Amino acid sequence: MKFKAEQIAEILGGSIVGDPNAEVYRLSKIEEGTEGSLTFLANPKYNNFIYTTQATVAIVNESFIPEGAISATLIKVEDAYASFSKLLEFYNQVKLNKNGIEPNTVISESATYGENLYLGSFSYIGENVKIGNNVKIYPNCFLGDNVVVGDDTCIFAGSKIYSETIIGSNCTIHSGTIIGADGFGFAPTDEGFYKKVPQIGNVIIENYVDIGANTTIDRATLGSTIVRQGVKLDNQIQIAHNVEIGENTVIAAQTGVAGSTKIGKNCMIGGQVGIAGHLSIGNNVKVQAQSGIGRNLKDDETVQGSPSFGYNDYSKSYVHFKNLPKIVAELEELKKQILNQKNGNNG
């Protein structure tokens, strides 16, 4: 898709300095700009690149005053960073604006769907599935029986949504995500092997939730695994059975949350964090990357380490961790001196 500078200026409410008919068809960083690309300048640290970039159009702040010749057409706006973000959102909407049902799809007769559905090839829609308006389901997706998908939700290619799952409105589910697989429930037997415990609950995803690629969310043993409104999950996260994640909590990649743990609202959990099962994590908790959580956390705690403890205590202790060999050597030397003094006094 090609856009003229004047079209972009109209979208952003900006003014043009240069050629209003200059055309762009891709985006670039300012230092890597090439002919036909659109870039932006918001950080003064990158000012020097505006004079060398080969980008055709550049978005700049209204306050920007050139100090040399610029080949790019400029679009001046109040806030270049915010405007570029708005443009990215607009571009994404245009790029993903697919409609219709492609060939080689299966839709059960009992399934229902709203207006403007996009259903990609080789997707399967099970019995009694209910899909809202403006939903996009990309190729090779599976929606099991009795799944519900709210309005304006997007499910990218290769995602598998098991039966009974409920997904709210304005959600984004990225490729390879699996929602509703069995929880890890096995009971030991007298015969010495493990017997599977049936997992008959479901998963509920509320509105405005983003789920990254290859993330897995297990169905509950009984009841529901629940991801509350506004939660953002990164790629490759494991959420176990009967977990509940509170509103607007964000979790970074490769974190695992064990069964029946409850996480509060507005928490920030770093990458590669391990959270044990049956715990209660309060609201506004911050967990630093690679921490191991084996205890309940109160509201507003910030923790680090494995097992984790208070972030400030961890930071102070880490200075000593790094110097531990030196500290041990000094202690050994002091011990020798004390023993020598003691032996000398006894003599």
C-alpha positions in Angstrom: 0.0 0.0 0.0 1.2 3.5 -0.9 0.4 6.7 0.9 1.1 10.3 0.0 2.5 12.8 2.4 -0.7 14.8 2.3 -2.8 11.7 3.2 -0.6 11.1 6.2 -0.7 14.7 7.3 -4.5 14.6 7.1 -4.6 11.5 9.4 -2.3 13.1 11.9 -3.5 16.7 11.7 0.0 17.9 10.7 1.4 20.4 8.3 3.7 19.6 5.4 7.1 21.1 4.6 8.1 19.8 1.2 6.3 17.7 -1.5 2.7 16.8 -0.5 2.7 14.1 -3.2 5.8 12.3 -1.9 4.8 8.6 -1.7 5.8 6.0 0.9 5.0 2.3 1.2 7.1 1.1 4.2 8.3 2.3 7.6 11.9 2.6 8.8 14.1 3.8 11.7 15.5 7.2 10.9 19.1 6.0 10.7 18.0 3.2 8.3 15.7 5.2 6.1 15.6 4.4 2.4 13.7 5.8 -0.6 10.0 5.2 -0.2 10.0 4.8 3.5 8.4 6.9 6.3 10.3 7.6 9.5 10.0 9.9 12.5 12.2 12.1 14.7 11.2 12.6 18.4 14.4 12.2 20.4 16.9 15.1 20.0 19.7 12.5 20.3 18.9 11.4 16.8 18.7 14.9 15.2 21.8 14.4 13.1 20.2 11.5 11.2 17.5 13.8 9.8 20.1 15.4 7.6 21.5 12.1 6.2 18.4 9.8 6.1 17.2 8.6 2.8 13.6 8.3 4.0 11.1 10.0 1.7 8.9 11.4 4.5 9.7 12.2 8.1 7.4 13.1 11.0 8.9 15.7 13.3 7.8 17.9 16.2 6.4 21.4 15.4 9.2 22.8 17.5 11.9 21.3 15.3 14.0 23.9 13.4 16.3 22.5 10.7 20.0 23.5 10.9 20.9 22.2 7.4 19.5 20.8 4.2 17.0 17.9 4.5 16.0 15.8 1.5 12.9 14.3 3.2 9.4 15.9 3.1 8.6 16.8 6.7 5.2 16.4 8.4 5.2 18.7 11.5 3.0 17.6 14.4 2.6 18.4 18.1 4.1 15.2 19.3 6.0 13.1 16.7 6.3 10.0 18.9 2.5 9.9 19.6 1.7 10.6 16.0 3.9 7.9 14.7 2.3 5.5 17.2 -1.1 6.6 15.9 0.1 5.9 12.4 1.3 2.5 13.3 -2.1 1.7 14.7 -3.8 2.9 11.6 -1.4 1.0 9.4 -2.0 -2.2 11.4 -5.8 -1.8 11.1 -5.5 -1.4 7.3 -3.1 -4.3 7.0 -5.3 -6.6 9.1 -8.6 -5.5 7.6 -9.7 -8.9 6.3 -13.2 -10.0 5.8 -15.1 -13.1 4.5 -14.8 -16.8 4.9 -12.0 -18.4 2.9 -12.2 -21.8 1.2 -11.5 -25.0 3.1 -13.0 -24.0 6.4 -15.4 -26.0 8.5 -18.2 -24.3 10.4 -20.6 -26.5 12.3 -24.3 -25.9 11.5 -25.1 -25.0 15.2 -22.4 -22.3 15.3 -23.4 -18.6 15.0 -21.4 -15.6 14.1 -21.9 -11.8 13.7 -21.1 -9.3 11.0 -17.8 -8.8 9.3 -16.3 -12.2 10.2 -12.9 -13.1 8.8 -12.2 -16.9 8.9 -9.0 -18.1 7.3 -8.5 -21.3 5.4 -8.3 -24.6 7.2 -9.9 -23.3 10.3 -12.5 -25.4 12.3 -15.5 -24.0 14.2 -17.1 -26.5 16.5 -20.7 -27.2 17.7 -22.6 -24.3 19.4 -19.7 -21.8 19.0 -20.8 -18.2 19.3 -18.7 -15.6 17.6 -19.4 -11.8 17.8 -19.1 -9.0 15.3 -15.8 -8.0 13.6 -14.0 -11.0 14.8 -10.9 -12.2 12.8 -9.8 -15.8 12.9 -6.7 -16.5 10.9 -5.9 -19.7 9.0 -5.4 -23.1 10.8 -7.2 -22.1 13.9 -9.4 -24.5 16.0 -12.4 -23.5 18.1 -13.8 -26.4 20.0 -17.5 -26.9 21.0 -19.3 -24.3 23.0 -16.5 -21.7 22.6 -17.6 -18.0 22.9 -15.7 -15.2 21.2 -16.7 -11.5 21.8 -16.8 -8.6 19.4 -13.6 -7.2 17.8 -11.4 -10.0 18.9 -8.5 -11.3 16.8 -7.1 -14.8 16.9 -4.0 -15.3 14.8 -3.0 -18.3 12.8 -2.5 -21.7 14.4 -4.2 -21.0 17.7 -6.2 -23.7 19.4 -9.1 -22.8 21.6 -10.5 -25.9 23.4 -14.1 -26.5 24.2 -16.1 -24.4 26.7 -13.6 -21.5 26.6 -15.1 -18.0 26.9 -13.1 -15.1 25.3 -14.2 -11.5 25.7 -14.3 -8.5 23.4 -11.2 -6.6 22.0 -8.8 -9.4 22.8 -5.7 -10.4 20.7 -4.5 -13.9 20.8 -1.3 -14.5 18.9 -0.2 -17.5 16.9 0.4 -20.9 18.5 -1.5 -20.0 21.7 -3.4 -22.9 23.3 -6.3 -22.1 25.6 -8.2 -24.7 27.5 -5.8 -27.7 27.4 -6.0 -30.0 30.4 -4.5 -28.9 33.7 -1.6 -31.0 35.0 -3.7 -33.2 37.3 -2.5 -36.7 38.2 -3.1 -38.8 41.4 -0.7 -41.5 42.6 -2.2 -45.0 42.9 -1.4 -48.0 45.0 -0.1 -49.7 41.9 2.7 -47.2 41.6 1.6 -45.2 38.6 -0.2 -41.9 38.2 -3.9 -41.8 37.2 -5.2 -38.7 35.3 -7.7 -36.5 37.2 -10.4 -35.4 34.7 -10.2 -31.6 34.0 -13.8 -30.6 33.5 -13.6 -26.8 34.1 -13.0 -24.1 31.5 -11.0 -20.9 30.8 -12.5 -17.4 30.9 -10.6 -14.6 29.2 -12.2 -11.2 29.9 -12.2 -8.1 27.7 -9.1 -6.3 26.3 -6.7 -9.1 27.1 -3.5 -9.7 24.9 -2.0 -13.1 24.8 1.5 -13.6 23.2 2.6 -16.4 20.9 2.9 -19.9 22.1 1.4 -19.1 25.5 -0.7 -21.9 27.2 -3.6 -21.4 29.6 -4.9 -24.6 31.1 -8.6 -25.3 31.8 -9.6 -25.7 35.5 -10.1 -29.0 37.2 -13.4 -27.6 38.4 -14.7 -24.1 37.9 -12.6 -21.7 35.8 -9.1 -20.5 35.1 -9.7 -16.7 34.8 -7.7 -14.0 33.1 -9.3 -10.7 34.1 -9.8 -7.6 32.0 -6.8 -5.7 30.6 -4.2 -8.4 31.4 -1.2 -8.6 29.0 0.7 -11.8 28.7 3.9 -12.1 26.8 5.1 -15.0 24.6 5.7 -18.5 26.0 4.0 -18.2 29.3 2.4 -21.2 31.2 -0.8 -20.5 33.2 -1.9 -23.6 35.1 -5.3 -24.9 36.0 -7.5 -22.7 38.3 -5.2 -19.8 38.3 -6.7 -16.3 38.4 -4.9 -13.2 37.1 -6.3 -9.8 38.2 -7.1 -6.8 36.1 -4.3 -5.0 34.2 -1.6 -7.3 35.4 1.3 -7.7 32.9 3.6 -10.8 32.7 6.8 -11.1 30.7 7.9 -14.1 28.7 8.8 -17.6 29.9 7.0 -17.1 33.3 5.2 -20.1 34.8 2.3 -19.9 37.3 1.4 -23.1 39.0 -2.1 -24.3 39.8 -4.7 -22.5 41.9 -2.5 -19.4 42.5 -4.4 -16.0 42.6 -2.6 -13.0 41.3 -4.0 -9.5 42.1 -4.6 -6.4 40.0 -2.0 -4.1 38.4 1.0 -6.5 39.1 4.2 -6.4 37.0 5.9 -9.8 36.7 9.2 -10.1 34.9 10.5 -12.8 32.6 11.4 -16.3 33.6 9.6 -16.0 37.0 8.4 -19.2 38.6 5.4 -18.9 40.9 4.4 -22.0 43.0 0.9 -23.2 43.3 -1.9 -22.3 45.8 -0.4 -18.9 46.6 -2.0 -15.5 46.9 -0.2 -12.6 45.2 -1.5 -9.1 46.3 -2.3 -6.1 44.2 0.4 -3.8 42.7 3.1 -6.4 43.3 6.3 -6.2 41.3 8.4 -9.3 40.7 11.8 -9.0 39.2 13.0 -11.3 36.4 14.1 -14.9 37.2 12.6 -14.7 40.7 11.2 -17.8 42.4 8.0 -17.2 44.4 7.2 -19.7 47.0 5.2 -17.7 49.5 2.2 -15.3 49.6 3.0 -11.7 48.7 1.2 -8.7 50.2 -0.1 -5.7 48.3 2.7 -3.4 46.9 5.6 -5.7 47.6 8.6 -5.7 45.2 10.7 -8.9 45.3 13.7 -10.5 43.6 15.7 -13.6 43.9 15.1 -17.3 44.2 13.6 -17.9 46.7 12.5 -14.2 46.4 12.9 -11.6 49.2 12.5 -7.9 49.4 14.0 -6.1 46.4 15.9 -3.5 48.5 17.4 -6.2 50.7 18.3 -8.2 47.6 20.1 -5.3 46.0 22.1 -4.6 49.1 22.9 -8.3 49.6 23.9 -8.7 45.9 26.9 -6.5 46.5 28.1 -9.0 49.1 27.3 -12.0 46.9 29.7 -10.7 44.3 32.4 -10.2 46.9 31.8 -13.5 48.8 35.2 -15.1 47.8 37.1 -12.0 49.0 35.0 -11.8 52.2 35.7 -15.5 52.9 39.5 -15.0 52.3 39.5 -12.0 54.7 37.6 -14.0 57.4 40.1 -16.9 57.1 43.0 -14.4 57.5 41.4 -12.9 60.6 40.9 -16.3 62.0 44.6 -17.1 61.5 45.6 -13.9 63.2 43.3 -14.6 66.2 44.7 -18.1 66.5 48.2 -16.8 66.3 47.6 -14.2 69.0 45.9 -16.8 71.2 48.8 -19.2 70.8 51.3 -16.4 71.5 49.5 -15.5 74.7 49.5 -19.1 75.8 53.2 -19.2 75.2 
